[in-house]
Amino acid sequence: MKCINIELLESIMPMSRFTRAAALALTTCMMAAPALAAGDVDKGKKVFKKCKACHVADEEKNRVGPHLVGLFGRTAGSLDGYKYSKAMIGHGVVWDDDTLAEYLAAPRKVVKGTKMAFGGLKKDEDIVNIIAYLKSVTAK
């Protein structure tokens, strides 16, 4: 996500304390927007079609990849009955909106050595929508 460089902006146009505070607040809101976006469950279900060959979201059934039931709040690489890569086991992240969004954008960059062959989702909208879908179907 692109951020406003306050110092660069101020060098171009001097700011009052109020303007500087407003710019900082705007930057904070812009950075938080994807994490706070609700997403569209139906659109997320369509995006999940890219994942269905390897993952099941609504039942505890492993395929090439682990099932996703109970995903949110689960530590990466910890599902019993699935053989994870050493990289995923060692990653140790707890899956939430932010960690999942980062991973879905670039799995092999985030977890170097992961077995996941998928290259990642390129559109922020797709990521937000698939997270909304996964939240709706993976809760235990």
N, CA, C and O atoms as a MOPAC input file, in Angstrom:
PM7 MOZYME 1SCF
protein

 N      0.83700 1    -1.17000 1     0.00000 1
 C      0.00000 1     0.00000 1     0.00000 1
 C      0.88200 1     1.23300 1     0.00000 1
 O      1.90100 1     1.27100 1     0.69000 1
 N      0.50200 1     2.23100 1    -0.76100 1
 C      1.27600 1     3.45600 1    -0.83000 1
 C      0.90600 1     4.37200 1     0.32900 1
 O     -0.26400 1     4.49700 1     0.69000 1
 N      1.91300 1     5.00700 1     0.90100 1
 C      1.70900 1     5.91900 1     2.01600 1
 C      2.14900 1     7.31000 1     1.61600 1
 O      2.96800 1     7.48500 1     0.71400 1
 N      1.60800 1     8.27100 1     2.28100 1
 C      2.00300 1     9.64700 1     2.05400 1
 C      3.27600 1     9.91300 1     2.83800 1
 O      3.32600 1     9.64800 1     4.03900 1
 N      4.31100 1    10.43700 1     2.17500 1
 C      5.53800 1    10.81700 1     2.85300 1
 C      5.34800 1    12.24500 1     3.34600 1
 O      5.43100 1    13.19800 1     2.57200 1
 N      5.09200 1    12.38000 1     4.63700 1
 C      4.76300 1    13.68200 1     5.22500 1
 C      5.91900 1    14.65900 1     5.06500 1
 O      5.69800 1    15.83000 1     4.75600 1
 N      7.15800 1    14.19100 1     5.27200 1
 C      8.31200 1    15.08900 1     5.16500 1
 C      8.46200 1    15.62700 1     3.74500 1
 O      8.73700 1    16.81200 1     3.55500 1
 N      8.28200 1    14.75800 1     2.74700 1
 C      8.36700 1    15.19200 1     1.36000 1
 C      7.26000 1    16.18700 1     1.04800 1
 O      7.50500 1    17.21300 1     0.41200 1
 N      6.05700 1    15.89200 1     1.48600 1
 C      4.93000 1    16.78700 1     1.26800 1
 C      5.18600 1    18.14200 1     1.89500 1
 O      4.89000 1    19.17900 1     1.30100 1
 N      5.74200 1    18.12800 1     3.10800 1
 C      6.00600 1    19.38000 1     3.81500 1
 C      7.11500 1    20.17900 1     3.13100 1
 O      7.09400 1    21.41000 1     3.16500 1
 N      8.07700 1    19.50300 1     2.51500 1
 C      9.14700 1    20.22600 1     1.82300 1
 C      8.61000 1    20.94100 1     0.58500 1
 O      9.15400 1    21.96300 1     0.16700 1
 N      7.55300 1    20.40700 1     0.00900 1
 C      6.93100 1    21.03500 1    -1.15600 1
 C      5.98300 1    22.14300 1    -0.72000 1
 O      5.92100 1    23.20300 1    -1.34300 1
 N      5.24800 1    21.88700 1     0.35500 1
 C      4.24500 1    22.83400 1     0.82300 1
 C      4.28300 1    22.87100 1     2.34300 1
 O      3.85200 1    21.91700 1     2.98900 1
 N      4.79600 1    23.96700 1     2.93500 1
 C      4.84000 1    24.04000 1     4.39900 1
 C      3.45100 1    23.82800 1     5.00500 1
 O      2.44100 1    24.29300 1     4.47700 1
 N      3.43500 1    23.11400 1     6.12500 1
 C      2.17000 1    22.77900 1     6.75400 1
 C      2.05500 1    23.37700 1     8.14700 1
 O      3.03800 1    23.51600 1     8.87500 1
 N      0.83000 1    23.72500 1     8.48900 1
 C      0.55200 1    24.11200 1     9.86900 1
 C      0.47300 1    22.83400 1    10.69900 1
 O      0.44300 1    21.74000 1    10.13600 1
 N      0.43800 1    22.95100 1    12.02300 1
 C      0.29900 1    21.76100 1    12.86300 1
 C     -0.99300 1    21.02900 1    12.54900 1
 O     -1.02800 1    19.79900 1    12.53300 1
 N     -2.06000 1    21.78900 1    12.29700 1
 C     -3.34800 1    21.16900 1    11.98500 1
 C     -3.27200 1    20.37100 1    10.68000 1
 O     -3.74700 1    19.23700 1    10.61600 1
 N     -2.67700 1    20.96100 1     9.64200 1
 C     -2.57500 1    20.29400 1     8.34800 1
 C     -1.72500 1    19.03600 1     8.46600 1
 O     -2.04700 1    18.00100 1     7.88300 1
 N     -0.63000 1    19.13500 1     9.22800 1
 C      0.23900 1    17.96800 1     9.43500 1
 C     -0.53200 1    16.85000 1    10.14700 1
 O     -0.43000 1    15.68600 1     9.76100 1
 N     -1.29500 1    17.19800 1    11.17600 1
 C     -2.08700 1    16.20900 1    11.91200 1
 C     -3.12900 1    15.57100 1    10.99400 1
 O     -3.36300 1    14.36400 1    11.05300 1
 N     -3.74800 1    16.38400 1    10.15200 1
 C     -4.75700 1    15.86200 1     9.22300 1
 C     -4.10700 1    14.90200 1     8.22200 1
 O     -4.68400 1    13.86100 1     7.90700 1
 N     -2.92500 1    15.23500 1     7.72300 1
 C     -2.22400 1    14.37500 1     6.77500 1
 C     -1.84500 1    13.04600 1     7.43800 1
 O     -1.96900 1    11.98700 1     6.82300 1
 N     -1.38800 1    13.10200 1     8.67900 1
 C     -1.04700 1    11.87700 1     9.40500 1
 C     -2.28600 1    11.01400 1     9.63100 1
 O     -2.23200 1     9.79300 1     9.48900 1
 N     -3.39300 1    11.64700 1     9.97900 1
 C     -4.64000 1    10.91100 1    10.19000 1
 C     -5.09800 1    10.25300 1     8.88700 1
 O     -5.54100 1     9.10500 1     8.89100 1
 N     -4.99000 1    10.97700 1     7.78400 1
 C     -5.37600 1    10.43500 1     6.48100 1
 C     -4.50100 1     9.23600 1     6.12400 1
 O     -5.00400 1     8.22200 1     5.64200 1
 N     -3.20800 1     9.34900 1     6.35500 1
 C     -2.29400 1     8.24200 1     6.08200 1
 C     -2.67600 1     7.01900 1     6.90500 1
 O     -2.70800 1     5.90500 1     6.38200 1
 N     -2.96300 1     7.21500 1     8.17700 1
 C     -3.35100 1     6.11200 1     9.04900 1
 C     -4.62000 1     5.44700 1     8.53500 1
 O     -4.70600 1     4.22000 1     8.50600 1
 N     -5.59300 1     6.23300 1     8.13300 1
 C     -6.85200 1     5.67800 1     7.62100 1
 C     -6.62100 1     4.90900 1     6.32900 1
 O     -7.21000 1     3.84900 1     6.11600 1
 N     -5.76000 1     5.44500 1     5.46700 1
 C     -5.48600 1     4.77800 1     4.20000 1
 C     -4.78600 1     3.45000 1     4.42700 1
 O     -5.05900 1     2.47800 1     3.72200 1
 N     -3.89000 1     3.39400 1     5.40100 1
 C     -3.16400 1     2.16200 1     5.67700 1
 C     -4.08000 1     1.11700 1     6.30300 1
 O     -3.89500 1    -0.07800 1     6.07500 1
 N     -5.04400 1     1.53900 1     7.07400 1
 C     -5.92600 1     0.60600 1     7.76700 1
 C     -7.08600 1     0.14200 1     6.90400 1
 O     -7.74000 1    -0.84200 1     7.24900 1
 N     -7.36400 1     0.81100 1     5.80100 1
 C     -8.54700 1     0.52300 1     4.99900 1
 C     -8.68900 1    -0.94100 1     4.59900 1
 O     -9.76000 1    -1.50700 1     4.81800 1
 N     -7.65900 1    -1.60100 1     4.01600 1
 C     -7.85900 1    -2.99300 1     3.62700 1
 C     -8.16800 1    -3.90200 1     4.81500 1
 O     -8.97800 1    -4.82100 1     4.69200 1
 N     -7.54400 1    -3.66200 1     5.94400 1
 C     -7.76700 1    -4.50500 1     7.10900 1
 C     -9.17300 1    -4.31900 1     7.66800 1
 O     -9.74400 1    -5.24400 1     8.24500 1
 N     -9.72500 1    -3.13000 1     7.49700 1
 C    -11.03400 1    -2.83200 1     8.05000 1
 C    -12.17000 1    -3.09000 1     7.06800 1
 O    -13.33600 1    -3.11600 1     7.45900 1
 N    -11.83200 1    -3.28100 1     5.78600 1
 C    -12.86800 1    -3.48800 1     4.78800 1
 C    -13.62100 1    -4.78400 1     5.08300 1
 O    -13.02800 1    -5.78900 1     5.47600 1
 N    -14.92600 1    -4.74000 1     4.88600 1
 C    -15.76800 1    -5.89200 1     5.22100 1
 C    -15.64700 1    -7.01400 1     4.20400 1
 O    -15.69000 1    -8.18600 1     4.57700 1
 N    -15.50100 1    -6.69100 1     2.96300 1
 C    -15.43400 1    -7.72000 1     1.93200 1
 C    -16.80800 1    -8.22600 1     1.55500 1
 O    -17.78000 1    -8.00700 1     2.27700 1
 N    -16.88700 1    -8.89700 1     0.43200 1
 C    -18.12400 1    -9.43400 1    -0.11100 1
 C    -18.01600 1   -10.95700 1    -0.13000 1
 O    -17.20600 1   -11.51600 1    -0.87000 1
 N    -18.82500 1   -11.62000 1     0.67800 1
 C    -18.76800 1   -13.07700 1     0.82500 1
 C    -19.01500 1   -13.77800 1    -0.51300 1
 O    -18.30600 1   -14.72600 1    -0.84900 1
 N    -20.00400 1   -13.32800 1    -1.27300 1
 C    -20.31600 1   -13.98000 1    -2.54800 1
 C    -19.17000 1   -13.85200 1    -3.54300 1
 O    -18.84200 1   -14.80800 1    -4.24500 1
 N    -18.56600 1   -12.67700 1    -3.60200 1
 C    -17.41000 1   -12.49600 1    -4.49500 1
 C    -16.23500 1   -13.33100 1    -4.00500 1
 O    -15.48300 1   -13.88800 1    -4.80500 1
 N    -16.08000 1   -13.41500 1    -2.68500 1
 C    -15.01400 1   -14.22800 1    -2.11000 1
 C    -15.17600 1   -15.70600 1    -2.42900 1
 O    -14.19200 1   -16.41500 1    -2.64200 1
 N    -16.42100 1   -16.16700 1    -2.46200 1
 C    -16.69900 1   -17.57000 1    -2.81700 1
 C    -16.23100 1   -17.84500 1    -4.24300 1
 O    -15.69400 1   -18.91500 1    -4.52800 1
 N    -16.43600 1   -16.88100 1    -5.13500 1
 C    -15.97700 1   -17.03600 1    -6.52300 1
 C    -14.45300 1   -17.06300 1    -6.58400 1
 O    -13.87600 1   -17.85700 1    -7.32700 1
 N    -13.79700 1   -16.19900 1    -5.80500 1
 C    -12.33000 1   -16.17500 1    -5.77400 1
 C    -11.80700 1   -17.50000 1    -5.22300 1
 O    -10.78200 1   -17.99900 1    -5.68600 1
 N    -12.49700 1   -18.07200 1    -4.24700 1
 C    -12.06200 1   -19.32100 1    -3.62400 1
 C    -12.02200 1   -20.48200 1    -4.61800 1
 O    -11.37500 1   -21.49300 1    -4.34600 1
 N    -12.68700 1   -20.36100 1    -5.74500 1
 C    -12.63600 1   -21.42100 1    -6.76100 1
 C    -11.20000 1   -21.69400 1    -7.18000 1
 O    -10.87400 1   -22.80900 1    -7.58900 1
 N    -10.33700 1   -20.68400 1    -7.08300 1
 C     -8.91500 1   -20.85700 1    -7.40400 1
 C     -8.22100 1   -21.75200 1    -6.37600 1
 O     -7.16200 1   -22.31300 1    -6.65700 1
 N     -8.80400 1   -21.88400 1    -5.20900 1
 C     -8.19000 1   -22.60400 1    -4.08400 1
 C     -8.75800 1   -24.00100 1    -3.89000 1
 O     -8.14200 1   -24.84200 1    -3.23400 1
 N     -9.94600 1   -24.25200 1    -4.46600 1
 C    -10.69400 1   -25.48500 1    -4.19300 1
 C     -9.99400 1   -26.76000 1    -4.63000 1
 O    -10.28600 1   -27.82600 1    -4.08800 1
 N     -9.09300 1   -26.69000 1    -5.58000 1
 C     -8.39700 1   -27.89900 1    -6.01200 1
 C     -7.52100 1   -28.45100 1    -4.88700 1
 O     -7.25300 1   -29.65100 1    -4.82900 1
 N     -7.08100 1   -27.56400 1    -3.99800 1
 C     -6.15800 1   -27.97600 1    -2.93700 1
 C     -6.73400 1   -27.85800 1    -1.53000 1
 O     -6.25600 1   -28.54100 1    -0.62400 1
 N     -7.73900 1   -27.02100 1    -1.31600 1
 C     -8.25300 1   -26.75500 1     0.02600 1
 C     -9.76200 1   -26.92400 1     0.11700 1
 O    -10.49500 1   -26.60800 1    -0.82100 1
 N    -10.21300 1   -27.42600 1     1.25800 1
 C    -11.63400 1   -27.48700 1     1.59900 1
 C    -11.83900 1   -26.49600 1     2.72600 1
 O    -11.09100 1   -26.50100 1     3.70400 1
 N    -12.85300 1   -25.64100 1     2.59900 1
 C    -13.07400 1   -24.59500 1     3.60900 1
 C    -14.14100 1   -24.95400 1     4.63000 1
 O    -14.10300 1   -24.45600 1     5.75600 1
 N    -15.08900 1   -25.80400 1     4.26700 1
 C    -16.25100 1   -26.00500 1     5.13000 1
 C    -16.34700 1   -27.38200 1     5.77600 1
 O    -17.34100 1   -27.67800 1     6.43800 1
 N    -15.34200 1   -28.22300 1     5.59900 1
 C    -15.30800 1   -29.50600 1     6.30200 1
 C    -13.85600 1   -29.89900 1     6.55500 1
 O    -12.94900 1   -29.48700 1     5.83100 1
 N    -13.66100 1   -30.68900 1     7.57800 1
 C    -12.31200 1   -31.07300 1     7.99800 1
 C    -11.79600 1   -32.21700 1     7.13300 1
 O    -11.71200 1   -33.36600 1     7.56600 1
 N    -11.45500 1   -31.86600 1     5.90200 1
 C    -10.98100 1   -32.84500 1     4.92700 1
 C     -9.77400 1   -32.24600 1     4.21300 1
 O     -9.89400 1   -31.24300 1     3.51000 1
 N     -8.61500 1   -32.86500 1     4.39700 1
 C     -7.40800 1   -32.38500 1     3.73100 1
 C     -7.36800 1   -32.86800 1     2.29600 1
 O     -7.83500 1   -33.96200 1     1.97600 1
 N     -6.80900 1   -32.04500 1     1.45100 1
 C     -6.53500 1   -32.42000 1     0.06300 1
 C     -5.02900 1   -32.27400 1    -0.11500 1
 O     -4.25900 1   -32.68200 1     0.75500 1
 N     -4.60900 1   -31.70300 1    -1.21800 1
 C     -3.19400 1   -31.41000 1    -1.42000 1
 C     -2.73900 1   -30.42600 1    -0.33800 1
 O     -1.62000 1   -30.50900 1     0.16800 1
 N     -3.62400 1   -29.50300 1    -0.00300 1
 C     -3.38100 1   -28.56100 1     1.08000 1
 C     -4.27500 1   -28.89800 1     2.26500 1
 O     -5.20500 1   -29.69300 1     2.13500 1
 N     -3.99700 1   -28.29700 1     3.42000 1
 C     -4.80400 1   -28.57900 1     4.61000 1
 C     -6.20200 1   -27.96500 1     4.50500 1
 O     -6.41300 1   -26.98400 1     3.79100 1
 N     -7.15300 1   -28.56500 1     5.23600 1
 C     -8.48300 1   -27.95900 1     5.29200 1
 C     -8.38300 1   -26.62600 1     6.04300 1
 O     -7.42400 1   -26.37800 1     6.77400 1
 N     -9.37600 1   -25.79700 1     5.84900 1
 C     -9.32600 1   -24.45400 1     6.40800 1
 C    -10.31900 1   -24.23400 1     7.55200 1
 O    -10.45700 1   -23.10900 1     8.03300 1
 N    -11.00200 1   -25.27100 1     7.98900 1
 C    -11.92400 1   -25.14500 1     9.11700 1
 C    -11.13000 1   -24.71400 1    10.34700 1
 O    -10.10500 1   -25.31400 1    10.67000 1
 N    -11.59700 1   -23.69200 1    11.02100 1
 C    -10.90400 1   -23.19100 1    12.20900 1
 C     -9.63000 1   -22.42400 1    11.88800 1
 O     -8.74800 1   -22.29400 1    12.73600 1
 N     -9.53500 1   -21.92200 1    10.67300 1
 C     -8.31800 1   -21.24100 1    10.22000 1
 C     -7.95900 1   -20.01400 1    11.05500 1
 O     -6.80900 1   -19.85400 1    11.46400 1
 N     -8.93800 1   -19.15200 1    11.30600 1
 C     -8.66500 1   -17.90400 1    12.01500 1
 C     -8.36000 1   -18.18300 1    13.48300 1
 O     -9.16300 1   -18.77800 1    14.20100 1
 N     -7.19100 1   -17.74500 1    13.90500 1
 C     -6.73700 1   -17.99000 1    15.26200 1
 C     -5.84600 1   -19.21300 1    15.38000 1
 O     -5.29400 1   -19.47300 1    16.44900 1
 N     -5.69800 1   -19.97000 1    14.29700 1
 C     -4.85600 1   -21.16300 1    14.29200 1
 C     -3.41800 1   -20.77300 1    13.94600 1
 O     -3.19500 1   -19.88200 1    13.12600 1
 N     -2.45800 1   -21.43100 1    14.56200 1
 C     -1.05100 1   -21.20800 1    14.24800 1
 C     -0.71600 1   -21.94300 1    12.95300 1
 O     -1.09900 1   -23.09900 1    12.77300 1
 N     -0.00900 1   -21.27500 1    12.06100 1
 C      0.39200 1   -21.88300 1    10.79200 1
 C      1.17700 1   -23.16400 1    11.04500 1
 O      2.02500 1   -23.22000 1    11.93600 1
 N      0.89100 1   -24.17200 1    10.26600 1
 C      1.61800 1   -25.42700 1    10.36000 1
 C      1.26200 1   -26.30000 1    11.54000 1
 O      2.02600 1   -27.19900 1    11.89200 1
 N      0.11900 1   -26.06000 1    12.16100 1
 C     -0.20400 1   -26.78200 1    13.39900 1
 C     -1.36100 1   -27.77200 1    13.29900 1
 O     -1.68700 1   -28.42400 1    14.29100 1
 N     -1.97900 1   -27.90100 1    12.15600 1
 C     -3.13800 1   -28.78700 1    12.01800 1
 C     -2.70400 1   -30.25200 1    12.06600 1
 O     -1.89300 1   -30.69100 1    11.25000 1
 N     -3.24000 1   -30.99800 1    13.01500 1
 C     -2.93800 1   -32.42800 1    13.10700 1
 C     -3.43900 1   -33.14900 1    11.86000 1
 O     -4.51800 1   -32.85400 1    11.34700 1
 N     -2.64300 1   -34.09000 1    11.38700 1
 C     -3.06800 1   -34.89400 1    10.25500 1
 C     -2.67100 1   -34.34100 1     8.90500 1
 O     -3.02800 1   -34.92100 1     7.87900 1
 N     -1.94400 1   -33.23800 1     8.87200 1
 C     -1.47500 1   -32.70200 1     7.59700 1
 C      0.03700 1   -32.54000 1     7.66800 1
 O      0.56600 1   -32.04600 1     8.66400 1
 N      0.72800 1   -32.95300 1     6.61700 1
 C      2.19200 1   -32.87100 1     6.58200 1
 C      2.61000 1   -31.54500 1     5.93300 1
 O      2.63900 1   -31.41100 1     4.71000 1
 N      2.93200 1   -30.57800 1     6.79000 1
 C      3.36300 1   -29.25700 1     6.34300 1
 C      4.84400 1   -29.25200 1     5.98400 1
 O      5.60300 1   -30.13300 1     6.39000 1
 N      5.23400 1   -28.24700 1     5.22000 1
 C      6.66100 1   -28.03500 1     4.96000 1
 C      7.31800 1   -27.54900 1     6.25400 1
 O      6.65200 1   -26.99400 1     7.12800 1
 N      8.61600 1   -27.76100 1     6.36600 1
 C      9.35400 1   -27.25600 1     7.52700 1
 C      9.23400 1   -25.74000 1     7.60800 1
 O      9.18500 1   -25.17100 1     8.69800 1
 N      9.18700 1   -25.08900 1     6.44500 1
 C      9.08000 1   -23.62200 1     6.40800 1
 C      7.77900 1   -23.15200 1     7.05000 1
 O      7.77400 1   -22.18200 1     7.80800 1
 N      6.68600 1   -23.83200 1     6.75000 1
 C      5.39400 1   -23.42300 1     7.30700 1
 C      5.33800 1   -23.71300 1     8.80600 1
 O      4.81800 1   -22.90800 1     9.57900 1
 N      5.86700 1   -24.84800 1     9.20800 1
 C      5.88300 1   -25.18000 1    10.63500 1
 C      6.71300 1   -24.14900 1    11.39300 1
 O      6.33700 1   -23.71800 1    12.48300 1
 N      7.82200 1   -23.76300 1    10.82000 1
 C      8.70600 1   -22.80000 1    11.47100 1
 C      8.22200 1   -21.37200 1    11.40900 1
 O      8.69400 1   -20.52200 1    12.16400 1
 N      7.28500 1   -21.09500 1    10.51800 1
 C      6.78200 1   -19.71800 1    10.35700 1
 C      6.09600 1   -19.24000 1    11.63600 1
 O      6.35200 1   -18.12900 1    12.10100 1
 N      5.23600 1   -20.06300 1    12.19500 1
 C      4.64500 1   -19.80100 1    13.50000 1
 C      3.65300 1   -18.66200 1    13.60200 1
 O      3.26200 1   -18.29800 1    14.71100 1
 N      3.23400 1   -18.08900 1    12.49800 1
 C      2.27400 1   -16.99200 1    12.53400 1
 C      0.89800 1   -17.52100 1    12.93100 1
 O      0.56400 1   -18.67000 1    12.64400 1
 N      0.11300 1   -16.69400 1    13.58000 1
 C     -1.27600 1   -17.02700 1    13.87300 1
 C     -2.12400 1   -16.35600 1    12.79200 1
 O     -2.00600 1   -15.15300 1    12.56000 1
 N     -2.96800 1   -17.13100 1    12.14300 1
 C     -3.75900 1   -16.60900 1    11.02700 1
 C     -4.86400 1   -15.67400 1    11.52000 1
 O     -5.70100 1   -16.05200 1    12.34000 1
 N     -4.84300 1   -14.46000 1    11.00500 1
 C     -5.90100 1   -13.47500 1    11.20700 1
 C     -6.04900 1   -12.71500 1     9.89000 1
 O     -5.40600 1   -13.07600 1     8.90400 1
 N     -6.86400 1   -11.69200 1     9.85300 1
 C     -7.10100 1   -10.95300 1     8.61100 1
 C     -5.79200 1   -10.45600 1     8.00100 1
 O     -5.55700 1   -10.62700 1     6.80500 1
 N     -4.94900 1    -9.84800 1     8.81500 1
 C     -3.72400 1    -9.22900 1     8.30700 1
 C     -2.70100 1   -10.26400 1     7.84500 1
 O     -2.13400 1   -10.12900 1     6.76100 1
 N     -2.46100 1   -11.29500 1     8.65500 1
 C     -1.45600 1   -12.29000 1     8.28300 1
 C     -1.90400 1   -13.08800 1     7.06300 1
 O     -1.08900 1   -13.44200 1     6.21000 1
 N     -3.19600 1   -13.36700 1     6.98600 1
 C     -3.72000 1   -14.10200 1     5.84100 1
 C     -3.67100 1   -13.24500 1     4.57600 1
 O     -3.34000 1   -13.74700 1     3.50200 1
 N     -3.99500 1   -11.96800 1     4.69300 1
 C     -3.94700 1   -11.06300 1     3.53400 1
 C     -2.52900 1   -10.99300 1     2.97500 1
 O     -2.32700 1   -11.04800 1     1.76200 1
 N     -1.56400 1   -10.87200 1     3.85700 1
 C     -0.16000 1   -10.80200 1     3.41900 1
 C      0.23800 1   -12.10900 1     2.72300 1
 O      0.87700 1   -12.08700 1     1.67100 1
 N     -0.13500 1   -13.22900 1     3.30700 1
 C      0.21400 1   -14.53100 1     2.74600 1
 C     -0.47900 1   -14.77200 1     1.40500 1
 O      0.14700 1   -15.25200 1     0.46000 1
 N     -1.75300 1   -14.44600 1     1.32100 1
 C     -2.48900 1   -14.68500 1     0.07500 1
 C     -1.97000 1   -13.84400 1    -1.08200 1
 O     -2.11500 1   -14.22900 1    -2.24200 1
 N     -1.37300 1   -12.70900 1    -0.77900 1
 C     -0.81700 1   -11.85300 1    -1.83000 1
 C      0.47100 1   -12.43900 1    -2.41300 1
 O      0.74700 1   -12.27100 1    -3.60100 1
 N      1.25400 1   -13.12400 1    -1.58500 1
 C      2.54700 1   -13.64800 1    -2.05700 1
 C      3.01100 1   -14.79300 1    -1.15800 1
 O      3.93300 1   -14.61100 1    -0.36300 1
 N      2.39400 1   -15.95800 1    -1.26800 1
 C      2.69900 1   -17.06200 1    -0.35400 1
 C      4.18000 1   -17.43100 1    -0.28200 1
 O      4.72600 1   -17.60500 1     0.80700 1
 N      4.82000 1   -17.54800 1    -1.42600 1
 C      6.21700 1   -17.99700 1    -1.43300 1
 C      7.18500 1   -16.91400 1    -0.99000 1
 O      8.31700 1   -17.20900 1    -0.60600 1
 N      6.75200 1   -15.68000 1    -1.04100 1
 C      7.58100 1   -14.58700 1    -0.53500 1
 C      7.46900 1   -14.50800 1     0.98900 1
 O      8.45900 1   -14.26700 1     1.68000 1
 N      6.26500 1   -14.71100 1     1.50200 1
 C      6.01800 1   -14.62200 1     2.94300 1
 C      6.59700 1   -15.83600 1     3.67300 1
 O      7.20500 1   -15.69200 1     4.73400 1
 N      6.40800 1   -17.02200 1     3.10900 1
 C      6.93800 1   -18.24000 1     3.72200 1
 C      7.84400 1   -18.91800 1     2.68600 1
 O      7.40200 1   -19.76200 1     1.90600 1
 N      9.09300 1   -18.53400 1     2.70000 1
 C     10.05500 1   -19.10900 1     1.75600 1
 C     10.20800 1   -20.60100 1     2.05900 1
 O     10.58100 1   -20.99200 1     3.16500 1
 N      9.91200 1   -21.41900 1     1.05300 1
 C      9.98800 1   -22.86700 1     1.23700 1
 C      8.63400 1   -23.52200 1     1.45100 1
 O      8.56700 1   -24.72800 1     1.69100 1
 N      7.54200 1   -22.74600 1     1.36900 1
 C      6.21200 1   -23.33700 1     1.50500 1
 C      5.95300 1   -24.30800 1     0.35500 1
 O      6.49700 1   -24.14300 1    -0.73700 1
 N      5.12900 1   -25.31100 1     0.60200 1
 C      4.74600 1   -26.26200 1    -0.44800 1
 C      3.66000 1   -25.67000 1    -1.35200 1
 O      3.39500 1   -26.19100 1    -2.43500 1
 N      3.04000 1   -24.58700 1    -0.90100 1
 C      1.93100 1   -24.01900 1    -1.66900 1
 C      2.44200 1   -23.48700 1    -3.00700 1
 O      3.28300 1   -22.58800 1    -3.04900 1
 N      1.92900 1   -24.04800 1    -4.08800 1
 C      2.38100 1   -23.69200 1    -5.42300 1
 C      1.70500 1   -22.42600 1    -5.96200 1
 O      2.22100 1   -21.79500 1    -6.88500 1
 N      0.57400 1   -22.06100 1    -5.40100 1
 C     -0.18900 1   -20.90300 1    -5.87900 1
 C      0.64700 1   -19.62900 1    -5.75300 1
 O      1.26900 1   -19.38800 1    -4.71900 1
 N      0.65600 1   -18.82400 1    -6.80200 1
 C      1.47000 1   -17.61400 1    -6.84000 1
 C      0.93200 1   -16.45100 1    -6.04100 1
 O      1.68200 1   -15.52600 1    -5.72500 1
 N     -0.33200 1   -16.46800 1    -5.70800 1
 C     -0.91400 1   -15.38500 1    -4.91600 1
 C     -1.99900 1   -14.63600 1    -5.65700 1
 O     -2.12000 1   -14.72200 1    -6.87900 1
 N     -2.78700 1   -13.89600 1    -4.89000 1
 C     -3.86300 1   -13.06800 1    -5.44800 1
 C     -3.31100 1   -11.67800 1    -5.68900 1
 O     -2.68400 1   -11.10000 1    -4.80200 1
 N     -3.53000 1   -11.14000 1    -6.85700 1
 C     -2.94800 1    -9.84800 1    -7.23200 1
 C     -3.81400 1    -8.65300 1    -6.84100 1
 O     -3.29500 1    -7.55400 1    -6.64400 1
 N     -5.10700 1    -8.84900 1    -6.72700 1
 C     -6.01300 1    -7.73200 1    -6.44700 1
 C     -6.36200 1    -7.67800 1    -4.96200 1
 O     -6.78100 1    -8.67600 1    -4.37600 1
 N     -6.18300 1    -6.48900 1    -4.35700 1
 C     -6.54700 1    -6.30100 1    -2.94800 1
 C     -8.01200 1    -6.65100 1    -2.71200 1
 O     -8.36400 1    -7.22300 1    -1.68100 1
 N     -8.85600 1    -6.30700 1    -3.66600 1
 C    -10.29700 1    -6.58400 1    -3.54800 1
 C    -10.55000 1    -8.09400 1    -3.43100 1
 O    -11.38400 1    -8.52500 1    -2.63400 1
 N     -9.83100 1    -8.88900 1    -4.22100 1
 C     -9.99100 1   -10.34400 1    -4.15000 1
 C     -9.56800 1   -10.87000 1    -2.77800 1
 O    -10.20800 1   -11.76400 1    -2.22500 1
 N     -8.49800 1   -10.31400 1    -2.24000 1
 C     -8.00700 1   -10.74900 1    -0.93300 1
 C     -9.02300 1   -10.43600 1     0.15500 1
 O     -9.32500 1   -11.28600 1     0.99300 1
 N     -9.55000 1    -9.21800 1     0.14200 1
 C    -10.54200 1    -8.81800 1     1.14200 1
 C    -11.79000 1    -9.68600 1     1.01500 1
 O    -12.37100 1   -10.09400 1     2.02100 1
 N    -12.19500 1    -9.96400 1    -0.20400 1
 C    -13.40100 1   -10.76600 1    -0.42100 1
 C    -13.20500 1   -12.22900 1    -0.01400 1
 O    -14.10100 1   -12.83000 1     0.57900 1
 N    -12.05200 1   -12.80000 1    -0.32600 1
 C    -11.83900 1   -14.20300 1     0.05000 1
 C    -11.73300 1   -14.34600 1     1.56500 1
 O    -12.15500 1   -15.35800 1     2.12400 1
 N    -11.17600 1   -13.34700 1     2.22500 1
 C    -11.12000 1   -13.38900 1     3.68900 1
 C    -12.53700 1   -13.34000 1     4.26700 1
 O    -12.84600 1   -14.06200 1     5.21500 1
 N    -13.39200 1   -12.49300 1     3.70100 1
 C    -14.78600 1   -12.43600 1     4.15900 1
 C    -15.46100 1   -13.79500 1     3.96300 1
 O    -16.17800 1   -14.27000 1     4.84400 1
 N    -15.22900 1   -14.41300 1     2.81100 1
 C    -15.81400 1   -15.73800 1     2.54800 1
 C    -15.27900 1   -16.77000 1     3.53800 1
 O    -16.05100 1   -17.52200 1     4.13300 1
 N    -13.96700 1   -16.80600 1     3.71200 1
 C    -13.37300 1   -17.78800 1     4.62600 1
 C    -13.88400 1   -17.60800 1     6.05700 1
 O    -14.12300 1   -18.59100 1     6.75900 1
 N    -14.05000 1   -16.37200 1     6.48500 1
 C    -14.59600 1   -16.14500 1     7.82400 1
 C    -16.00700 1   -16.70200 1     7.93400 1
 O    -16.40900 1   -17.19300 1     8.98900 1
 N    -16.75600 1   -16.62300 1     6.84100 1
 C    -18.15000 1   -17.07600 1     6.88900 1
 C    -18.28300 1   -18.58800 1     6.89100 1
 O    -19.30200 1   -19.10600 1     7.34700 1
 N    -17.28700 1   -19.31600 1     6.39700 1
 C    -17.43100 1   -20.76800 1     6.29200 1
 C    -16.45300 1   -21.58300 1     7.13600 1
 O    -16.64800 1   -22.78900 1     7.28500 1
 N    -15.42300 1   -20.97500 1     7.68700 1
 C    -14.40600 1   -21.76200 1     8.38200 1
 C    -14.54700 1   -21.74600 1     9.90700 1
 O    -13.82700 1   -22.46700 1    10.59800 1
 N    -15.45200 1   -20.94300 1    10.43000 1
 C    -15.60700 1   -20.87700 1    11.88100 1
 C    -16.08000 1   -22.22300 1    12.42100 1
 O    -16.94900 1   -22.86800 1    11.83400 1
 N    -15.50400 1   -22.63700 1    13.53500 1
 C    -15.90600 1   -23.91400 1    14.16800 1
 C    -17.10700 1   -23.68600 1    15.04800 1
 O    -17.60400 1   -24.62500 1    15.66900 1

